[in-house]
Amino acid sequence: MPSSALTLLVAAGLGAMSGAALLARSSNGTQLRWPLRFIAAVFLLRAVGDGRSVGLTRQPSDMQFARLDARFYTPLCMVLAALYAVLGLHRFRKDD
């Protein structure tokens, strides 16, 4: 179980990532290509997992978190990784 501080840190990180995605669409976006690609890599790594308790490589478990991870968190991370990769690889034009 993560601590409250770690949970708040993750929430702040998700908020910052959302801000980067919005900023990429509202401005030129070329300065945010590498940060968006980094965010995509972070979500992809989370989706793949650590080989023990989270992601596609987790060990089988009957714990509630493992069930939720398999059903919601890992697929969500895969979708977010794909979306951030699209933003990070998109060529922004001034008229977009």
N, CA, C and O atoms as CSV, one atom per row, in Angstrom:
chain,resi,resn,atom,element,x,y,z
A,1,MET,N,N,0.845,-1.185,0.000
A,1,MET,CA,C,0.000,0.000,0.000
A,1,MET,C,C,0.887,1.244,0.000
A,1,MET,O,O,1.757,1.389,0.858
A,2,PRO,N,N,0.665,2.136,-0.959
A,2,PRO,CA,C,1.461,3.367,-1.000
A,2,PRO,C,C,1.050,4.335,0.106
A,2,PRO,O,O,-0.100,4.343,0.545
A,3,SER,N,N,1.992,5.136,0.540
A,3,SER,CA,C,1.704,6.123,1.581
A,3,SER,C,C,0.912,7.284,0.987
A,3,SER,O,O,0.801,7.418,-0.232
A,4,SER,N,N,0.368,8.117,1.862
A,4,SER,CA,C,-0.382,9.295,1.411
A,4,SER,C,C,0.513,10.245,0.632
A,4,SER,O,O,0.087,10.820,-0.370
A,5,ALA,N,N,1.744,10.411,1.084
A,5,ALA,CA,C,2.680,11.304,0.396
A,5,ALA,C,C,2.971,10.804,-1.023
A,5,ALA,O,O,3.009,11.596,-1.964
A,6,LEU,N,N,3.173,9.511,-1.174
A,6,LEU,CA,C,3.439,8.951,-2.491
A,6,LEU,C,C,2.211,9.087,-3.391
A,6,LEU,O,O,2.342,9.369,-4.582
A,7,THR,N,N,1.042,8.892,-2.837
A,7,THR,CA,C,-0.196,9.059,-3.596
A,7,THR,C,C,-0.342,10.501,-4.079
A,7,THR,O,O,-0.725,10.733,-5.226
A,8,LEU,N,N,-0.043,11.467,-3.219
A,8,LEU,CA,C,-0.102,12.874,-3.608
A,8,LEU,C,C,0.944,13.196,-4.675
A,8,LEU,O,O,0.681,13.983,-5.584
A,9,LEU,N,N,2.110,12.598,-4.568
A,9,LEU,CA,C,3.157,12.802,-5.564
A,9,LEU,C,C,2.717,12.274,-6.932
A,9,LEU,O,O,2.940,12.925,-7.953
A,10,VAL,N,N,2.104,11.116,-6.949
A,10,VAL,CA,C,1.602,10.547,-8.205
A,10,VAL,C,C,0.495,11.432,-8.773
A,10,VAL,O,O,0.458,11.677,-9.979
A,11,ALA,N,N,-0.406,11.914,-7.916
A,11,ALA,CA,C,-1.479,12.798,-8.378
A,11,ALA,C,C,-0.913,14.088,-8.965
A,11,ALA,O,O,-1.401,14.564,-9.990
A,12,ALA,N,N,0.094,14.651,-8.338
A,12,ALA,CA,C,0.728,15.864,-8.858
A,12,ALA,C,C,1.397,15.584,-10.204
A,12,ALA,O,O,1.322,16.403,-11.120
A,13,GLY,N,N,2.041,14.441,-10.318
A,13,GLY,CA,C,2.662,14.062,-11.582
A,13,GLY,C,C,1.642,13.893,-12.696
A,13,GLY,O,O,1.870,14.328,-13.824
A,14,LEU,N,N,0.521,13.264,-12.382
A,14,LEU,CA,C,-0.535,13.105,-13.385
A,14,LEU,C,C,-1.102,14.456,-13.804
A,14,LEU,O,O,-1.405,14.672,-14.977
A,15,GLY,N,N,-1.244,15.356,-12.845
A,15,GLY,CA,C,-1.710,16.702,-13.167
A,15,GLY,C,C,-0.736,17.439,-14.070
A,15,GLY,O,O,-1.147,18.111,-15.016
A,16,ALA,N,N,0.550,17.314,-13.783
A,16,ALA,CA,C,1.577,17.954,-14.612
A,16,ALA,C,C,1.586,17.353,-16.021
A,16,ALA,O,O,1.760,18.075,-17.002
A,17,MET,N,N,1.401,16.046,-16.120
A,17,MET,CA,C,1.363,15.400,-17.428
A,17,MET,C,C,0.156,15.865,-18.235
A,17,MET,O,O,0.253,16.070,-19.445
A,18,SER,N,N,-0.973,16.028,-17.567
A,18,SER,CA,C,-2.169,16.534,-18.244
A,18,SER,C,C,-1.941,17.959,-18.728
A,18,SER,O,O,-2.342,18.326,-19.832
A,19,GLY,N,N,-1.295,18.750,-17.890
A,19,GLY,CA,C,-0.975,20.121,-18.288
A,19,GLY,C,C,-0.062,20.159,-19.502
A,19,GLY,O,O,-0.236,21.003,-20.382
A,20,ALA,N,N,0.904,19.259,-19.559
A,20,ALA,CA,C,1.812,19.198,-20.714
A,20,ALA,C,C,1.045,18.840,-21.983
A,20,ALA,O,O,1.311,19.391,-23.052
A,21,ALA,N,N,0.095,17.918,-21.863
A,21,ALA,CA,C,-0.697,17.539,-23.037
A,21,ALA,C,C,-1.559,18.701,-23.516
A,21,ALA,O,O,-1.660,18.943,-24.718
A,22,LEU,N,N,-2.172,19.413,-22.595
A,22,LEU,CA,C,-2.991,20.568,-22.967
A,22,LEU,C,C,-2.139,21.679,-23.560
A,22,LEU,O,O,-2.530,22.312,-24.541
A,23,LEU,N,N,-0.988,21.911,-22.971
A,23,LEU,CA,C,-0.094,22.948,-23.469
A,23,LEU,C,C,0.427,22.614,-24.866
A,23,LEU,O,O,0.609,23.504,-25.696
A,24,ALA,N,N,0.661,21.346,-25.117
A,24,ALA,CA,C,1.136,20.935,-26.434
A,24,ALA,C,C,0.103,21.238,-27.508
A,24,ALA,O,O,0.462,21.610,-28.626
A,25,ARG,N,N,-1.151,21.085,-27.186
A,25,ARG,CA,C,-2.203,21.353,-28.166
A,25,ARG,C,C,-2.502,22.838,-28.311
A,25,ARG,O,O,-2.894,23.288,-29.387
A,26,SER,N,N,-2.322,23.606,-27.233
A,26,SER,CA,C,-2.678,25.017,-27.293
A,26,SER,C,C,-1.549,25.902,-27.817
A,26,SER,O,O,-1.811,27.000,-28.308
A,27,SER,N,N,-0.312,25.450,-27.723
A,27,SER,CA,C,0.820,26.233,-28.220
A,27,SER,C,C,1.431,25.496,-29.405
A,27,SER,O,O,0.830,24.573,-29.955
A,28,ASN,N,N,2.615,25.909,-29.783
A,28,ASN,CA,C,3.304,25.288,-30.906
A,28,ASN,C,C,3.564,23.810,-30.649
A,28,ASN,O,O,3.408,22.995,-31.558
A,29,GLY,N,N,3.954,23.449,-29.442
A,29,GLY,CA,C,4.104,22.050,-29.068
A,29,GLY,C,C,5.435,21.411,-29.383
A,29,GLY,O,O,5.722,20.327,-28.874
A,30,THR,N,N,6.256,22.036,-30.198
A,30,THR,CA,C,7.517,21.388,-30.555
A,30,THR,C,C,8.475,21.310,-29.374
A,30,THR,O,O,9.303,20.402,-29.312
A,31,GLN,N,N,8.374,22.254,-28.429
A,31,GLN,CA,C,9.251,22.208,-27.253
A,31,GLN,C,C,8.866,21.055,-26.320
A,31,GLN,O,O,9.672,20.625,-25.494
A,32,LEU,N,N,7.656,20.568,-26.452
A,32,LEU,CA,C,7.179,19.516,-25.552
A,32,LEU,C,C,7.293,18.113,-26.138
A,32,LEU,O,O,6.830,17.153,-25.523
A,33,ARG,N,N,7.896,17.978,-27.304
A,33,ARG,CA,C,7.997,16.642,-27.918
A,33,ARG,C,C,8.705,15.640,-27.013
A,33,ARG,O,O,8.182,14.556,-26.755
A,34,TRP,N,N,9.894,16.001,-26.531
A,34,TRP,CA,C,10.647,15.048,-25.701
A,34,TRP,C,C,10.007,14.817,-24.346
A,34,TRP,O,O,9.985,13.671,-23.897
A,35,PRO,N,N,9.483,15.830,-23.660
A,35,PRO,CA,C,8.761,15.541,-22.411
A,35,PRO,C,C,7.553,14.626,-22.630
A,35,PRO,O,O,7.291,13.746,-21.810
A,36,LEU,N,N,6.825,14.823,-23.717
A,36,LEU,CA,C,5.677,13.961,-23.996
A,36,LEU,C,C,6.119,12.534,-24.302
A,36,LEU,O,O,5.449,11.578,-23.911
A,37,ARG,N,N,7.232,12.389,-24.994
A,37,ARG,CA,C,7.765,11.047,-25.264
A,37,ARG,C,C,8.229,10.378,-23.974
A,37,ARG,O,O,8.047,9.175,-23.790
A,38,PHE,N,N,8.828,11.165,-23.086
A,38,PHE,CA,C,9.247,10.634,-21.786
A,38,PHE,C,C,8.035,10.165,-20.985
A,38,PHE,O,O,8.069,9.100,-20.369
A,39,ILE,N,N,6.968,10.959,-20.995
A,39,ILE,CA,C,5.735,10.580,-20.282
A,39,ILE,C,C,5.179,9.283,-20.862
A,39,ILE,O,O,4.742,8.407,-20.116
A,40,ALA,N,N,5.192,9.157,-22.192
A,40,ALA,CA,C,4.724,7.927,-22.826
A,40,ALA,C,C,5.554,6.731,-22.365
A,40,ALA,O,O,5.013,5.656,-22.108
A,41,ALA,N,N,6.860,6.921,-22.262
A,41,ALA,CA,C,7.741,5.838,-21.808
A,41,ALA,C,C,7.449,5.459,-20.362
A,41,ALA,O,O,7.484,4.279,-20.013
A,42,VAL,N,N,7.162,6.450,-19.516
A,42,VAL,CA,C,6.831,6.170,-18.116
A,42,VAL,C,C,5.568,5.316,-18.036
A,42,VAL,O,O,5.525,4.330,-17.301
A,43,PHE,N,N,4.543,5.696,-18.793
A,43,PHE,CA,C,3.309,4.912,-18.773
A,43,PHE,C,C,3.520,3.522,-19.365
A,43,PHE,O,O,2.926,2.555,-18.890
A,44,LEU,N,N,4.348,3.410,-20.383
A,44,LEU,CA,C,4.630,2.102,-20.971
A,44,LEU,C,C,5.365,1.202,-19.972
A,44,LEU,O,O,5.056,0.018,-19.841
A,45,LEU,N,N,6.338,1.783,-19.274
A,45,LEU,CA,C,7.051,1.000,-18.250
A,45,LEU,C,C,6.111,0.547,-17.140
A,45,LEU,O,O,6.220,-0.577,-16.649
A,46,ARG,N,N,5.182,1.423,-16.743
A,46,ARG,CA,C,4.224,1.038,-15.714
A,46,ARG,C,C,3.313,-0.080,-16.219
A,46,ARG,O,O,2.969,-0.993,-15.468
A,47,ALA,N,N,2.923,-0.007,-17.492
A,47,ALA,CA,C,2.062,-1.047,-18.056
A,47,ALA,C,C,2.792,-2.389,-18.133
A,47,ALA,O,O,2.197,-3.436,-17.877
A,48,VAL,N,N,4.068,-2.360,-18.481
A,48,VAL,CA,C,4.839,-3.606,-18.542
A,48,VAL,C,C,5.005,-4.178,-17.143
A,48,VAL,O,O,4.855,-5.383,-16.939
A,49,GLY,N,N,5.311,-3.322,-16.183
A,49,GLY,CA,C,5.361,-3.761,-14.793
A,49,GLY,C,C,6.750,-4.069,-14.291
A,49,GLY,O,O,7.753,-3.907,-14.987
A,50,ASP,N,N,6.765,-4.521,-13.051
A,50,ASP,CA,C,8.029,-4.779,-12.363
A,50,ASP,C,C,8.333,-6.266,-12.203
A,50,ASP,O,O,9.341,-6.624,-11.593
A,51,GLY,N,N,7.484,-7.129,-12.737
A,51,GLY,CA,C,7.715,-8.561,-12.631
A,51,GLY,C,C,7.230,-9.175,-11.339
A,51,GLY,O,O,7.291,-10.392,-11.164
A,52,ARG,N,N,6.747,-8.339,-10.426
A,52,ARG,CA,C,6.272,-8.864,-9.146
A,52,ARG,C,C,4.815,-8.536,-8.893
A,52,ARG,O,O,3.986,-9.436,-8.758
A,53,SER,N,N,4.493,-7.232,-8.827
A,53,SER,CA,C,3.180,-6.877,-8.311
A,53,SER,C,C,2.321,-6.020,-9.234
A,53,SER,O,O,1.118,-5.912,-8.997
A,54,VAL,N,N,2.881,-5.407,-10.269
A,54,VAL,CA,C,2.079,-4.559,-11.150
A,54,VAL,C,C,2.394,-4.827,-12.610
A,54,VAL,O,O,3.469,-5.329,-12.938
A,55,GLY,N,N,1.468,-4.496,-13.473
A,55,GLY,CA,C,1.688,-4.549,-14.906
A,55,GLY,C,C,1.475,-5.920,-15.531
A,55,GLY,O,O,0.996,-6.859,-14.896
A,56,LEU,N,N,1.848,-5.990,-16.783
A,56,LEU,CA,C,1.652,-7.219,-17.540
A,56,LEU,C,C,2.539,-8.360,-17.060
A,56,LEU,O,O,2.215,-9.526,-17.287
A,57,THR,N,N,3.650,-8.047,-16.401
A,57,THR,CA,C,4.592,-9.076,-15.961
A,57,THR,C,C,4.419,-9.463,-14.495
A,57,THR,O,O,5.283,-10.138,-13.936
A,58,ARG,N,N,3.327,-9.052,-13.864
A,58,ARG,CA,C,3.128,-9.330,-12.434
A,58,ARG,C,C,2.879,-10.822,-12.188
A,58,ARG,O,O,2.451,-11.554,-13.080
A,59,GLN,N,N,3.149,-11.233,-10.998
A,59,GLN,CA,C,2.887,-12.597,-10.576
A,59,GLN,C,C,1.393,-12.741,-10.276
A,59,GLN,O,O,0.772,-11.783,-9.816
A,60,PRO,N,N,0.810,-13.901,-10.523
A,60,PRO,CA,C,-0.614,-14.092,-10.214
A,60,PRO,C,C,-0.873,-13.889,-8.716
A,60,PRO,O,O,-0.093,-14.317,-7.866
A,61,SER,N,N,-1.985,-13.226,-8.427
A,61,SER,CA,C,-2.327,-12.945,-7.040
A,61,SER,C,C,-3.838,-12.787,-6.924
A,61,SER,O,O,-4.517,-12.392,-7.873
A,62,ASP,N,N,-4.348,-13.107,-5.730
A,62,ASP,CA,C,-5.779,-12.943,-5.474
A,62,ASP,C,C,-6.082,-11.666,-4.712
A,62,ASP,O,O,-7.211,-11.463,-4.265
A,63,MET,N,N,-5.080,-10.802,-4.558
A,63,MET,CA,C,-5.299,-9.556,-3.827
A,63,MET,C,C,-6.179,-8.615,-4.645
A,63,MET,O,O,-6.194,-8.678,-5.874
A,64,GLN,N,N,-6.910,-7.745,-3.954
A,64,GLN,CA,C,-7.808,-6.819,-4.621
A,64,GLN,C,C,-7.036,-5.890,-5.571
A,64,GLN,O,O,-7.489,-5.626,-6.685
A,65,PHE,N,N,-5.872,-5.396,-5.130
A,65,PHE,CA,C,-5.097,-4.505,-5.996
A,65,PHE,C,C,-4.696,-5.216,-7.288
A,65,PHE,O,O,-4.734,-4.612,-8.360
A,66,ALA,N,N,-4.316,-6.478,-7.199
A,66,ALA,CA,C,-3.907,-7.228,-8.391
A,66,ALA,C,C,-5.074,-7.355,-9.366
A,66,ALA,O,O,-4.889,-7.233,-10.577
A,67,ARG,N,N,-6.267,-7.598,-8.847
A,67,ARG,CA,C,-7.442,-7.678,-9.720
A,67,ARG,C,C,-7.726,-6.330,-10.373
A,67,ARG,O,O,-7.993,-6.264,-11.572
A,68,LEU,N,N,-7.670,-5.254,-9.587
A,68,LEU,CA,C,-7.904,-3.918,-10.139
A,68,LEU,C,C,-6.822,-3.533,-11.133
A,68,LEU,O,O,-7.104,-2.897,-12.148
A,69,ASP,N,N,-5.584,-3.915,-10.844
A,69,ASP,CA,C,-4.476,-3.625,-11.752
A,69,ASP,C,C,-4.704,-4.310,-13.095
A,69,ASP,O,O,-4.519,-3.701,-14.149
A,70,ALA,N,N,-5.103,-5.564,-13.053
A,70,ALA,CA,C,-5.326,-6.317,-14.288
A,70,ALA,C,C,-6.518,-5.769,-15.070
A,70,ALA,O,O,-6.514,-5.764,-16.301
A,71,ARG,N,N,-7.510,-5.319,-14.364
A,71,ARG,CA,C,-8.744,-4.889,-15.022
A,71,ARG,C,C,-8.717,-3.435,-15.479
A,71,ARG,O,O,-9.239,-3.113,-16.547
A,72,PHE,N,N,-8.113,-2.553,-14.680
A,72,PHE,CA,C,-8.201,-1.129,-14.973
A,72,PHE,C,C,-6.854,-0.435,-15.161
A,72,PHE,O,O,-6.637,0.213,-16.184
A,73,TYR,N,N,-5.948,-0.559,-14.192
A,73,TYR,CA,C,-4.755,0.274,-14.162
A,73,TYR,C,C,-3.794,-0.014,-15.312
A,73,TYR,O,O,-3.318,0.915,-15.965
A,74,THR,N,N,-3.507,-1.275,-15.564
A,74,THR,CA,C,-2.588,-1.617,-16.640
A,74,THR,C,C,-3.152,-1.238,-18.007
A,74,THR,O,O,-2.430,-0.642,-18.806
A,75,PRO,N,N,-4.420,-1.559,-18.312
A,75,PRO,CA,C,-4.959,-1.094,-19.601
A,75,PRO,C,C,-4.981,0.433,-19.718
A,75,PRO,O,O,-4.720,0.976,-20.792
A,76,LEU,N,N,-5.289,1.124,-18.623
A,76,LEU,CA,C,-5.282,2.583,-18.644
A,76,LEU,C,C,-3.882,3.103,-18.956
A,76,LEU,O,O,-3.734,4.029,-19.753
A,77,CYS,N,N,-2.870,2.529,-18.347
A,77,CYS,CA,C,-1.497,2.956,-18.616
A,77,CYS,C,C,-1.103,2.683,-20.061
A,77,CYS,O,O,-0.361,3.469,-20.650
A,78,MET,N,N,-1.579,1.596,-20.641
A,78,MET,CA,C,-1.284,1.297,-22.039
A,78,MET,C,C,-1.935,2.327,-22.960
A,78,MET,O,O,-1.312,2.788,-23.916
A,79,VAL,N,N,-3.173,2.685,-22.675
A,79,VAL,CA,C,-3.868,3.690,-23.486
A,79,VAL,C,C,-3.181,5.047,-23.350
A,79,VAL,O,O,-2.953,5.732,-24.347
A,80,LEU,N,N,-2.852,5.438,-22.114
A,80,LEU,CA,C,-2.183,6.718,-21.896
A,80,LEU,C,C,-0.815,6.752,-22.573
A,80,LEU,O,O,-0.424,7.781,-23.125
A,81,ALA,N,N,-0.092,5.648,-22.535
A,81,ALA,CA,C,1.207,5.582,-23.214
A,81,ALA,C,C,1.025,5.805,-24.708
A,81,ALA,O,O,1.799,6.539,-25.324
A,82,ALA,N,N,0.016,5.182,-25.291
A,82,ALA,CA,C,-0.230,5.352,-26.724
A,82,ALA,C,C,-0.626,6.793,-27.048
A,82,ALA,O,O,-0.147,7.359,-28.030
A,83,LEU,N,N,-1.488,7.384,-26.236
A,83,LEU,CA,C,-1.934,8.753,-26.501
A,83,LEU,C,C,-0.796,9.762,-26.358
A,83,LEU,O,O,-0.653,10.663,-27.184
A,84,TYR,N,N,0.006,9.611,-25.315
A,84,TYR,CA,C,1.144,10.523,-25.150
A,84,TYR,C,C,2.185,10.305,-26.252
A,84,TYR,O,O,2.840,11.258,-26.673
A,85,ALA,N,N,2.343,9.080,-26.717
A,85,ALA,CA,C,3.276,8.826,-27.820
A,85,ALA,C,C,2.789,9.515,-29.091
A,85,ALA,O,O,3.587,10.084,-29.836
A,86,VAL,N,N,1.493,9.465,-29.338
A,86,VAL,CA,C,0.944,10.161,-30.509
A,86,VAL,C,C,1.217,11.652,-30.397
A,86,VAL,O,O,1.647,12.276,-31.367
A,87,LEU,N,N,0.971,12.234,-29.220
A,87,LEU,CA,C,1.259,13.659,-29.032
A,87,LEU,C,C,2.752,13.950,-29.181
A,87,LEU,O,O,3.132,14.960,-29.773
A,88,GLY,N,N,3.585,13.077,-28.652
A,88,GLY,CA,C,5.026,13.292,-28.707
A,88,GLY,C,C,5.618,13.125,-30.098
A,88,GLY,O,O,6.673,13.684,-30.397
A,89,LEU,N,N,4.953,12.367,-30.938
A,89,LEU,CA,C,5.452,12.126,-32.286
A,89,LEU,C,C,4.762,12.999,-33.333
A,89,LEU,O,O,5.196,13.053,-34.484
A,90,HIS,N,N,3.694,13.678,-32.936
A,90,HIS,CA,C,2.941,14.525,-33.856
A,90,HIS,C,C,3.767,15.743,-34.252
A,90,HIS,O,O,4.435,16.348,-33.413
A,91,ARG,N,N,3.720,16.091,-35.501
A,91,ARG,CA,C,4.397,17.300,-35.991
A,91,ARG,C,C,3.410,18.454,-35.938
A,91,ARG,O,O,2.489,18.533,-36.751
A,92,PHE,N,N,3.607,19.338,-34.988
A,92,PHE,CA,C,2.706,20.470,-34.811
A,92,PHE,C,C,3.026,21.548,-35.840
A,92,PHE,O,O,4.189,21.843,-36.116
A,93,ARG,N,N,1.982,22.120,-36.394
A,93,ARG,CA,C,2.122,23.250,-37.295
A,93,ARG,C,C,1.502,24.465,-36.633
A,93,ARG,O,O,0.702,24.334,-35.706
A,94,LYS,N,N,1.859,25.612,-37.092
A,94,LYS,CA,C,1.325,26.832,-36.496
A,94,LYS,C,C,-0.174,26.964,-36.681
A,94,LYS,O,O,-0.830,27.609,-35.863
A,95,ASP,N,N,-0.740,26.374,-37.729
A,95,ASP,CA,C,-2.171,26.482,-37.976
A,95,ASP,C,C,-2.972,25.337,-37.384
A,95,ASP,O,O,-4.184,25.286,-37.592
A,96,ASP,N,N,-2.347,24.404,-36.649
A,96,ASP,CA,C,-3.061,23.300,-35.973
A,96,ASP,C,C,-3.939,23.816,-34.868
A,96,ASP,O,O,-4.610,23.032,-34.196
